[in-house]
Amino acid sequence: MKTVERVMIEPGVVQGEWWHRLEDGRIQCDLCPRFCKLHEGQRGFCFVRQARDGAMVLTSYGRASGFCVDPIEKKPLNHFYPGSEILSFGTAGCNLGCRFCQNWDISKARQVDTLSAWASPQAVAETAACSDCRSIAFTYNDPVIFAEYALDCAIAAHEHGLKTVAVSAGYITPAARPAFFAHIDAANIDLKAFTEDFYHRLCFGALAPVLDTLRWLKHESEVWFEITTLLIPGHNDSPDEIARMCAWLVENVGPDVPLHFSAFHPDYKMMNVPHTPPATLTRARQQALEAGLNYVYTGNVYDQAGQSTYCASCGHLLIERNWYRLGRWHLDRHGCCQFCGAKLAGHFAPQPEHWSGQRRRVTIEAT
């Protein structure tokens, strides 16, 4: 599929997809489960989608909060070309309102007016290729809300032989999912908790649509995906909740989808909540393994054992990690365990790739 040629209404503004007009004249956004119903000139919860001239427009097309070359493990993705470099960027805004957001400086929607970087989809893909990246990541804020821009960048990336990654909360409608993920090779889905109460109180959203997305990704798509849960002390870290979440994952997406438990640090509107103790992550990881998940990781803490990959068949160390650096590698060129021959779930190069060890900011000239 060739890059879509979109008509720019004005700089950064293109006509949006996934909407319809209601009988009372309002425009309903059908992209995310909020189904915002907008009068002329109004913006949705995400702030970047607006009713204008009887249609829906995206107001952040081609406008980014900055570009960086990261390790793929930072997304986090541990089973998708480990050690490779990925060009990462986001825009502004979000369709959830998480009180603990750790990217709040760019996810708070009204900052769309101060986005500094402009880049066409072709420029993004060319920059990634010239920076020796294997992939492009739509991240920092949720790419669902800038779906048209993400889609066009993904098509351009594939034209340059690059992979694409979406880091998302999975808060998207069944109508929009097929088109959004059609050109996505891998995703990390942020499963924020396993109760509707948590999503309602702390995210101003709902859990059920996220679970629907996870099931759809597993059973209706070819997207490789991994899951991350940020464990917040006293809010979503109880053994009971983790047990129920892990049981649901085993039953609905299977044991081979990697799960990452990440440590919370006080931020945004939850500055009074303490850091997640490392022992909580260790306990949650052990629970998940005992529940039948094969690949469980800890993040945002020093834990070499909890960040390394082990064979689900024989238990041997396959990929050693120290934060984002790789150590010992015991996969053959086909992605199989060198000790027992079992296939490791995921996508792997014949040889380990080696991130340079330094996050690099990238500037893309306006086109």
Secondary structure as GFF3:
##gff-version 3
##sequence-region A 1 367
A	DSSP	beta_strand	8	10	.	.	.	ID=ss1
A	DSSP	beta_strand	13	15	.	.	.	ID=ss2
A	DSSP	beta_strand	19	21	.	.	.	ID=ss3
A	DSSP	beta_strand	27	29	.	.	.	ID=ss4
A	DSSP	beta_strand	37	38	.	.	.	ID=ss5
A	DSSP	beta_strand	49	52	.	.	.	ID=ss6
A	DSSP	beta_strand	55	58	.	.	.	ID=ss7
A	DSSP	beta_strand	63	64	.	.	.	ID=ss8
A	DSSP	beta_strand	67	71	.	.	.	ID=ss9
A	DSSP	three_ten_helix	72	74	.	.	.	ID=ss10
A	DSSP	beta_strand	85	89	.	.	.	ID=ss11
A	DSSP	alpha_helix	104	107	.	.	.	ID=ss12
A	DSSP	three_ten_helix	109	114	.	.	.	ID=ss13
A	DSSP	beta_strand	117	118	.	.	.	ID=ss14
A	DSSP	alpha_helix	121	130	.	.	.	ID=ss15
A	DSSP	beta_strand	135	138	.	.	.	ID=ss16
A	DSSP	three_ten_helix	143	146	.	.	.	ID=ss17
A	DSSP	alpha_helix	147	159	.	.	.	ID=ss18
A	DSSP	beta_strand	163	168	.	.	.	ID=ss19
A	DSSP	alpha_helix	177	181	.	.	.	ID=ss20
A	DSSP	beta_strand	186	190	.	.	.	ID=ss21
A	DSSP	alpha_helix	196	198	.	.	.	ID=ss22
A	DSSP	pi_helix	199	203	.	.	.	ID=ss23
A	DSSP	alpha_helix	208	220	.	.	.	ID=ss24
A	DSSP	beta_strand	224	231	.	.	.	ID=ss25
A	DSSP	alpha_helix	239	252	.	.	.	ID=ss26
A	DSSP	beta_strand	259	263	.	.	.	ID=ss27
A	DSSP	alpha_helix	278	291	.	.	.	ID=ss28
A	DSSP	beta_strand	296	299	.	.	.	ID=ss29
A	DSSP	alpha_helix	304	307	.	.	.	ID=ss30
A	DSSP	beta_strand	309	310	.	.	.	ID=ss31
A	DSSP	beta_strand	317	322	.	.	.	ID=ss32
A	DSSP	beta_strand	325	329	.	.	.	ID=ss33
A	DSSP	beta_strand	360	362	.	.	.	ID=ss34
###
